[in-house]
């Protein structure tokens, strides 16, 4: 059996993966607050979609790929199947989006949270093992069923907790604390699943085909940066409940002031007299 390292670059990859999961969770929970403040179904759907991108794309999939960079099989090159890698990203966003729509549209309930969490958790587990299947290495890969099952259970429980937070969390401190907890859950599921993996080298050495990590790293980093900037702009540009209350208060004050002003009656002939100009006499100065 080949020797496997999960932290090839030390604490760099797990630290970055945790930071990405917390950042995505922060943005997703902030979008969830906007969902509850929305006044129409279209606004609700828009912010639910943004939350799906934030949680599914940044907090889960980007974290997953960053942590995968620290994985290595001693003496072996690792390549990535681009199609399967892209499919894992799509799975993450879609399943999280469906779970969010289950609890976010209409009146939330514990049944919706449990059903949405079960669906999203199984989908996140599918994303994780799809991403692992995208790795190409000159070895036979096997998984420990007990740890695989444990990782799936963690994914489902974490998804249920995340959806409960999406429905209930409010306030800056609560959002930050919830994002930190979600980051721990996402990373815990990932590394539990990775620990179930074992590799057995082939008798005849070969060279796996596919893209290298460096080939995928730059476009993925650029995509994450653009998505994060777009999410921050969308969240900051949307008016909050306090903004709407302030605007309504100003409109009411302006309406009251206009109501208190006396009405100006027009002159009987229909013409408004021009104001008389006052003339000043000019006396030249003597030299």
PyMOL commands that set and color helices and strands:
alter all, ss='L'
color gray80, all
select helices_A, chain A and resi 11-37+41-68+82-104+110-133+145-168+172-195+213-237+241-260
alter helices_A, ss='H'
color red, helices_A
select strands_A, chain A and resi 4-5+72-73+79-80+135-136+139-143+197-201
alter strands_A, ss='S'
color yellow, strands_A
deselect
rebuild
show_as cartoon
